[in-house]
Amino acid sequence: MVLAKDIQTIRPFMGLCCSCLPISKQTATVDIFNQNGLHNIFDLKPFLRDSGWIQRRFPILTRTFQMNHQHHYPDVSIAVFTNNRVLEAIQKTSVITYSRNAGKDTRAIQESIIKGAKKTLIKMKASTGAWILRLTFWFLHSVLSLFLKKLIVHRGQILMLQEAASKKIPVIYLPLHRSHLDYILISFLVYNYNVRIPYVAAGDNLDIAFFNKLLRKFGGFFIRRRLDKVPGEKDIIYRTLLHTYVEELLKQGEALEFFVEGGRSRSGKSTLPKGGLLSVVAETCVKGHIPDAYIVPVSISYDKLIDGNFCREQMGLPKVSESFFRAVKAIINVFISDYGSVRMDFAQPFSLKEFLDVHKRSDGDSTCIDVTPDSPPNMTSSYPNLTSAICASPDLDRGIVENLGKHIVHTATQCTALMSTHLVCFLLLTKYRNGANINELSLSMKILVKEIREHGRDIGFSGDMSDAIHNAVGLLGSKLTSVEMDSKNQNILMVKPNLNLPHVFELAYYGNNVISVFLMESIVAIAIVYVSKNPKTKSSGEIEVTKEEIIETAAEICNILSQEFIFIPPCKNLMEELSDILEKLMISEILYQDTGFGEMLNESDRNWSRNLSAAVSWADEDDEEYDFGYEAPVPQKFKLNLTREDIQQKMKFLLSVLASCCESYLTTAKYIDVSLKTELAEDDFIKHLNHFAKSQARGSKLEYNESCALDSLKVCVKSFSKLGILESYTAGNLRILGLQSDFDTKDKLFHYIKLLEAVTVKL
Ligand SMILES: O=P(O)(O)OC[C@H](O)CO
C-alpha cells in the first residue's frame, strides 16, 4: 500500500471499494496501483508496433482483426418462454381476459395472448454474435474517433475489471446516465479489452429505425419507459417477461448494464437511484440462481455533451422525442462540431453477495418489498420503479436494494473525473459571475485542481491551465461564454459567462459536476453561518455557537436536500461524517474561541489546553467512585472568524457551492407560502412555479438565474412533500398536491426559508 500512497500524491486512485466491503476491497493489489497510467483507446500505436506497412495504413481494421473474442452470446428466448413464471402469467392473463370477454373461445384467447407475448419478447431482446460484434466495433471505432479527441481510461481500473470478468459470475455495469452515447461506450470499451460485453437495458424511446438494430447488435435490449400500457392496470405478462429475461441472462453468466438513475441527468448532478432492475439482480442472487455477481459503478465524463443540452426542458418545454431523422441530424451535427474528450472511470467491482450479507446484518428495520398486484402505480416518474413492479421475492429487503442503489450512485459520483469544461463553468458561476481575466482564472483553476486532488478526486485533462481554459471556452462556444479584451489591461483576455436564460442552464450543467467534491464542507459552512448569525443585525460571526448546534443544523440541511444529493454512502453515519468535516474546517481556524481578550487561541495555547484537558480527564481513571461527582462538560463555544481575508474567501466559496441549489428551494418555499391556497395537479403547480421563477429571473430578482431550472424545482417540490410541508395523493391519472393541514406547517416552512437564506447572507 505504500506504493498506492506515493501515487496518491500524483493522481488519486478513484473508485476503490468502501470499507463496508472488506473482502471485495482486498482484490485491489499493488499491481493495480502500479498500473496508474491513463490510456487513450483511440491511440493504436502500441498495437501496431510489429505490424507491416499495409496494416499501419488501416489501423482500425488491423486492431479489429487482432481481437480474439471467444465469447458466445446465448439466445435465452426459449428458456424465458418455458419458464414457469411466464407460463403462469400467460395463464393468469388468459383467465382475466376471458372473464372480460365471456362467451369467446378460450383457446383463441390463449393463443392470441401467447402470440402477443412472443412478439413482446422478440421486440425486447438483444441479438448479438461474434462477427456482428467485430463489425460493430470497427464501425464505432471509425466513427467515434472522428468526433472525439480521446477516449481515456485508467489502466488500473481496467485491470480490476478484467480480473472480475474472468470469474464465472455475472458482471453488472451501473453507469451514471449522462448521454445516449453511454449505451455504446461501455460495450465498446470492454470489447476493446477483450472482456465480455454486457446486455444493456435501453429505454424503448431509443427503439428507432436503424439505431435499434445497432444497439441490439451491441447487446441492447429494450424496456418500456412505462411498464403498463393501460395506467393503473398491471401488464403481468410484460413484467414477467422482463424479469425472466434478465434472470435467464444472469443464470447464463452474462454481463448486464442498466442505468440506476433512470433517465439522463438534466442538471449534471447525479440523481437518486430507482430500485428497478437492481432488485431483479439482487433477488436472483438471494434466491441462489446465481452464486454471486460483481457490481461495477461507472462514471463517464464528457468534455461536451454530444446529445446537445437540456435547456429546452429546463425552460419548461416538453422533451422532443427521439426519431430516426432527429438522430441523423444529430449525427451530422456531431461531425461538424468539436466534442473534446471523454473519460471513463470504473469503480472497483464488489461482490453483491458480500453487500447483501453485510447490509442484511446491519439493516434490521428494512421492510419487505411490496409485491401486491394492487399497489398504486408510480405516476410521477416516467421510469418504472421496478422494485415493486417486477420483483417478487419476499426474501429481499426493500431497504437493502435502496441502500445498494445509493451506494452505487455515491461511489460512481465520487469516481467521476472532472473535465476542463466542468471546472471553468464552476468557477464562472461561483466566483466570477461578472467574468475574469485569463490570469485570474488560471490561478483559480490551479488552486481548484489542487483542492480536488486533495479530496481524492481526479481531473480528466492535463497540461497548462490556460491551455485547458482556452480549450474549455472553445468547446463551450460563444453562446455560453464571451471572450473579450480586459478593459483594464488590453493585453489580457477576459472570459465572461452568459447568465441569461436559457444558456445559464447549460453552464450550470457542467459546473454542477464539481459540487460533489465540496458538498459536505459546503453544508457545514452553511450551518456555521446560520447558527452564528445575529438575528437583529443579521451579520455573521457575532454569536457564540457550539459544535453540537452546527452539526445539528448541518444534519437538518442534509435532510432538506435529501432528494437532491446522496451525502454519504448508506453504511456511514451522517453525524459522524459531519463532525469530521467540522473538525477539518476548524483546523483552518474558521472558528475560534473568544478568550475575552480579543485574541484567538494560537497553536501553543491550543496544545496547552489540550494537555490540560487530557491531564484532568477522568476518562482514564480506574476508580469508578470518581464518577459520582461527574458533571457533563459544558459545551465549548466558538465564534466565526471572519477577520482573516483567507477565511472569508473560503467561507464565501463554500457558500457559493450550494447557493443556486438553495435558491431553488427558497423560491419554491416562498411560492408555496404565497400561492398554494387550494389543491391542484402537481404538474400544474410545477409549471406555475417554473413560470414564476423564470419571471423572477427576468426581473433580476434572483441571484442565480440557473436556480429556476424546471428539473431543480421538481426536486424541490418532492423534497417539501417528504418534509411534510406538502401532501400529495393520486386521483385517477393525476397527482394532486396541497399544503399539509398540520397546524405548524407554516412555521416549519418559515423555518426552512430562514435556513435557506443563510447562503445568501453577506459575509
Ligand atoms: O434521458 P431520457 O429521459 O431521454 O432517457 C434516456 C434513456 O437513455 C432512454 O432510454
PDBQT file of the ligand as one rigid body, heavy atoms in Angstrom, charges set to zero:
ROOT
HETATM    1  O1  LIG A 801     -32.984  10.909 -20.584  1.00  0.00    +0.000 OA
HETATM    2  P1  LIG A 801     -34.165  10.407 -21.279  1.00  0.00    +0.000 P 
HETATM    3  O2  LIG A 801     -35.407  10.545 -20.491  1.00  0.00    +0.000 OA
HETATM    4  O3  LIG A 801     -34.266  10.946 -22.669  1.00  0.00    +0.000 OA
HETATM    5  O4  LIG A 801     -33.946   8.849 -21.447  1.00  0.00    +0.000 OA
HETATM    6  C1  LIG A 801     -32.726   8.418 -21.752  1.00  0.00    +0.000 C 
HETATM    7  C2  LIG A 801     -32.699   6.975 -21.705  1.00  0.00    +0.000 C 
HETATM    8  O5  LIG A 801     -31.472   6.541 -22.126  1.00  0.00    +0.000 OA
HETATM    9  C3  LIG A 801     -33.711   6.365 -22.590  1.00  0.00    +0.000 C 
HETATM   10  O6  LIG A 801     -33.508   5.057 -22.612  1.00  0.00    +0.000 OA
ENDROOT
TORSDOF 0
